[in-house]
Amino acid sequence: MERFFGLRERGTTARREALAGATTFLTMAYILAVNPQILAQAGIDAGAAFVATCLAAAIGSALMGLLANLPIALAPGMGLNAYFTFAVVLGAGVSWQAALGAVFLSGLLFLAVSLLRVREWLVNGIPLSLKLGIAAGIGFFLGLIGLRAMGLVVANPATLVGLGPLGAPATLLACAGFVLIAGLSAREVPGAIVIGILATAALGIPFGLTTFKGLVSLPPSLAPTFLQLDIAGALQLGVLGIVFTFFLVDLLDNTGTLIATTHRAGLMRPDGSVPNLGRALMADSGGAVIGAALGTSTTVSYIESAAGIGAGGRTGLTALVVAALFLLALFLAPLAASVPGFATAPALVFVACLMAQALRGLPWDDATDYVPAVVTALAMPFTFSIATGIGLGFIAHALLKAVAGRAGEVSGAVWLIAALCAVKFALG
């Protein structure tokens, strides 16, 4: 273990790595309840989605630990699971099997890019402002979904959206859950989101809003989703844009997380590069491919890994501990199934608040940078499409730079993506 992970070289111990892994797991364990609920709305069997979530997280985290030796955990990504269900399946009318096929193909594309130098061309060619706008926009998209599930936002024929019934018990409990999650997070309590979800669900029992279905059992069957992906359906012209969106968001999300977490761990090289970046992206892309085969939306690196890093995690052993804990979680399916939607909704809104922090990094003194980023962030929730937000943002960036006489600042990658998005919008 010492030789493989280089514990002494990175100033850590096996005990510290185990504690770090447990800390990371607690901060991201909310995905066990949230992801199956979101995917179930796309028509995927909730029990199979739970198993797929556990296995995808375990396999992806193990790949990261063994291939890249980094203390970063993986699981189905928040935002991308919402895009999968609400924009692709429910919004565009794509079957969940074809949507899984799109996730699979985007993972293969990500893997190919990870093995080729085009990776640097894409990542470095997209300006930081657009990356920040995409991150914040996905957060706003997630926040709208969460607010609707809490009952705070409802449809209104006169104003499009309006305030829901605040006196409803489920809405009041969801609001209390959000305050609890935010308060515990402010106090830096490990597992604040999980604690908030479970407490809100428990408070629903006296009102008949929560039905306790048990704590431990054998895992549900994976058969309803295992290898059910429809690759042929994903190759249809109308779905290829969805494949590209999954790929682009996955690439940007993982790259940003890797940069942030390795910097936090003190592992970033003096030139600002990420150690074992190629292997880390291979683990990410491999996790996405395997997750799609199992039956879940895109698997990504989790920024919650920073909690484990804060607890001392410095090597891939931390990620392996997370993988082991997700395997143990397979036997907690009844508990996850007991959690109602109003209890997980506050977690969506809180994660949205975390992601919105990206906007503070924008260069607010340059309209050609912050305007496209804000357009991206606003367009995602208001068009209810991550893909549309990305497309409008890239087009706005290229056009504003050109109008300002600074077309030379637009990279080839941005011009290419903007042109492809413009063609897509033109063709409807």
N, C-alpha and C positions, 0 to 999 in steps of 0.2 A: 504493500500500500504506500509506503514511504517513497519507494523508487518510482512507482507509476504516477502518483499524483504530485510528488515533490513537496510534501507537507512542510518539511523543515525549511526548504528553500523559500517558501512563501510565508514563513513565519506563523504557521498554524499547527493544530494537532487534530487527531481523529475525533476527539471528544468535542472540540470546538466546531468542527465541520458538521458533526451530527446535530449539535444544538442549532447551528445555522440552517441546516436543512429542515429541521422541525419548525423553525421560525418562518422560513419561506413558505412552507406548506400551509401553515395556519393562515398566512396573509392571503393566499390564493385559493384556499379550499372552498370559498364561496362559489367557485365555478362548478362544483359538483351539483349544486342545487339549481344554479341559474342556467347553465348551458342546456340541460335536458328540457327545462321549461320553454326556453326560446325555440329549440329545435322541434319540440312537440307541436308548436303552432304551425310548423311547416309540414306536419303530417308524419314526422318520424316518431317511431315508438319510443316513449320516454324512458322505459327501462333499458332498451338497447342503447339509447343515447347516453344514459348514465354510464354504462359499461364502456362504451366507446370513448367517453370523456376521460375516465380513469386510465384506460389503457393507452390512449394517445398521449396523455400527460406523462405517464410512466415511461413509455418508450422514448418520447421526445426528450425528456429530462435525462434519461440514461444515455442517449446518444450524445447530448451536449457534454455530459460529464466524461464519457469515455473517449470521444473523438477530440473535443476541444479543451478538456480539462479546465472548464470555467464554471463558477458557482451560479449558473443561471438555469432556472427551471422553465419548462415549456408546458403549455396547455392550450386548449381551444381558445382563441382570442376573443375578448369582448369587443364589440363593434363589428367584427367580421361575422360573428354568429348572428347578430341582428341584421346585417346586410344580407346574409344568406337567407334568412327567413322572411323578413319584411319587404326587402327590395327585390330579391331574385325570385323566390318562390311565390309569395303572396302578391308582390307588386308586378313582376314581369310575367307571371304565369308559367314559370319554368318548373318542371317536376323536381321534387327533392332529390330524385336519383340523378337527374341531369345536373343539378346544382352540385352534388357530390362529385360528379364527373368533372365539372369546372374546377372545383377545388383540387382534384387530383392532377389535372393538366397544368394548373397554375403552379403546383408544387414541382412538377417535372420541369417546367420552364424556369422556376426559381433555382432548381438544382443545376440545370444547364448553365445558367448565368453565374452561379456560384463557382463553377469549374472553369469559366472563361474570363478573360480580362474585361469583357463587356460589363462585368459587375461594377468595376470602378468607374467606367464611363457613365453608367446610369446613375449610380449613387452620387458621384461627385458632380454630375451635370445638373442635377435638380437642386435649385437654390434652397438655402436653409429656410427662407420665409415660406415657401410652398410646403416644405416638410412640416413646419410648425402649424400652418393653416390646415393641413390634412389631419394632423393629430387632434387639433382642437375641434375641427368639424366632425370627426368621428365621435368625439365626446358629446357634442351637442346633439348629434343623431341619436346616440345612446340615451342622452338625457330626456329627449322627447318621448322615447319609448317608455322610459322609466316613469315619467310624470303621468303618462296616460295609464300605465298599469297601476299607479298609486291612486288614480281617480281624480287627480288634480287638474288634468287637462282633458277636455271633452270636445267633440265636434260641435260647431255652432254654424248654422247656415248663413248667418249675417256677417260674422267676423272670422269664419273658417275655424277658429279654435276659441274656447272659452274656459272659464273656471268651473270645475266639477263640484259636486255636492260635498262640501267640507264636513258636514255633520255625519256622513256615512262612517260606521265603525271601522271598516277596512281602510278607508282613507286616513282616519285619525291615527290608527295603529301604524300605518305606513309612514306617516309624518313623524311619529314618535320614534320609529325605527331609524329613520334618516338622521334625526338629531342624536340618537344614541351612537350610531356609527361614526358620525362626524366628531362627536365629543370624545369617544374612545380613541379615535385616530389622532385627535389633537393632543391627547395624553400619551400617545405613542404606545398604546396597549397592543401587543401582538394578537393577531386574529380579530381585530376590531370589526371587520365586515362580517365574519362568520358569527361572532357573538351577537351582533346586531340583527342578523337574519334569524338566528335561532330564538332570540328573545322576542322578536316581533311575532314569529310563528307561535310561540308558546302563549303569548298574550291573546292570541286569537282563539285559543281553545275554549275559554269560558263563553265567548260570543258565538260559538258554533261555526267559526270561520276556518278553523284548523282541525283536521282529523289526524290524530296520531296513528300511524300505520306500523309502528314497531321501530326497533333500533338496528338489529343485526339479522341478516339472513344470507343465504347463498346468493351470488350475483344473478341478476336476471339474464335471460338469453340474449346473445348478441346476434342471433340469426336474422332478425328483421332488418338489420342494416349491413351486416357483414358482406362485403363485395357486391352490394346492391347498386353501386354507382353506374351511371349510364354515360359512358365515354362518348359513344356515337352521338347521343343527344347533345352533349357539351360541345361537339365539333360543329354544330349548326351555326350558320352565320350570325344569327341573333344572339347566341350565347358566347361567342368568342370575345366580345367586348367585356362580358362578365368575367371570363377567364383572365383577361388582361387587368381588370380592376382588382381581382383577388391577388394577382401576382404583384402589382405595383404597391398596393397597401401592405402586403406581406413583406415585401422587400424593404420599404421605408420603415415600417414598424419595427422589424427585427434589427435593422441597422441602427436605428435610433436607440433601441433598448440596449444593444451590445455596447454602443459608445458610452451611454450613461452609466451602465452597471460596471463596466471595466474601469471607468474613471473613478467611480465611487470606491472600488476595491483596490485602487492603486496599482492596477495591472496594466494600464495603458502605457505604451512605449513613449519615450521622450518626443518622438516626432508626431504623436497624436494618433498613431495607428493602433488597431485592436489586435492583440496577440491571437494567433490561430483563427483569424477572421474567416478564412476560406472554410476551415473545418466547422466553425460555428454555424456558418450559413448552410453548410451541407447538412448539419444536424437539424437546423430549422426546416429546410426544404424536405428532408427525409421525414421529419415529423408530420409535415403537411400531407405528404403522399400517403403515409401509413394511416394517418387519422381519417383521410377520405375513404380509404379502403375499409376501415373499421365502421365508419358511419357518422363522422362528426365534421363540423366546419373547420376552417383553417387553424392549424396548431402554430402558435407563435411563442417567442421568448417573452417572459413576463417581467414587467418593470417591478413587480412585487419582490423579485429576487433581491432588490436593494435592501429589503428588510433582513434577509439572511446574511447579506454582506455586512450590514451594520452589526450583526451579531458575531462577526468574525469569519464568515465563510470566504475562502480564497481559492479553492480548488474544485475540480469536478466531483469530489467526494460529496460536497454539499448537494449537488444535483442528483447524485445517486440516492442519497437519503430521501430526497423529495420523491424520487421515482418509487422507492420502496413504500413510502407512506401512501401514495396514490394507489398502489396495488392493494394495500390493506383496506383502503377506503372502498374497494369493490364490495365489501360485505356490509356497507352502510346504506344500501339502496333504500330500505324502508324509511330511514330517517330523511333521506333526500326527497323521497316521494311525499313525505308528510308536510313539506314546506310549501305553503300556498304562494300564489303569485304576488299578493300584496306584501309579502315578507321579503321577497327578493328584489322587488322594484326599487326600494330605497338604495340598494347596493348599486343598481344601474345609475341612479342619479348621482351618487357619491363618486363613482368611477368617472362619470362625466365631468364632475368638478375637478377631479385630479387631472384629467386630460386637457381641460380648458386652460390650465396653467401654461400651456405651450405658447399662448398668445403674448405673454409677457416678454418673450424673447424676440419679438418682431422689431425690426428697425423702424420705429414710428416716425422718424424724420424723413423717410423716403417713400413717397406715395406709390412709386412703381414696384415696391416690395410689399408694403403692408396692405395695399388695396386688393391685389390678387389673393393674398392669404385670407383676408376677411371675407372676400367673395366666396372662396372655397369653403370656409367655415360656416357661413350663413346658408349657402346653397344646399349643403347636405341635409340639414333638418327640414328646410322649407320646401325642397323638392322631394324629400324623403328618398334620397338616393346618394349614396357615397360616390358612385361613378360619375353622376352628373356634377357634383361638387368639384371633383378632381378635374374633370374636363373643362368646366368653366374657369377654374383657377388657372390652369395652364394656358388657356387661350387668352385670358385677361393679362397674364404676366407677359406673354410674348407681344401682344398688341400695345400694351402700355409702354413697354420698353422701346418699341419701335416708334411710337408717336412721340416719345420724349427724346428721340434722337439717340437712343442708347441700345440699338438693336444688337450691337456687338457684344453686349453683356448677356445675351440669351444663348444658352448652350445648344448644341445640336440635339441633345436628348429632349430638351424642352420643346424646341421647334417640331421635332418628330411627333412627340406625344400630343402637342397642341393641334397639329395638322390632322392626325388620326381622329382626335376628338371632334374637330370641326366637321370632318367628313361624316362621322357617326351622327352628329346632331342634324346635319343637312339631310341625311337619308332617313332620319326619324328612327 
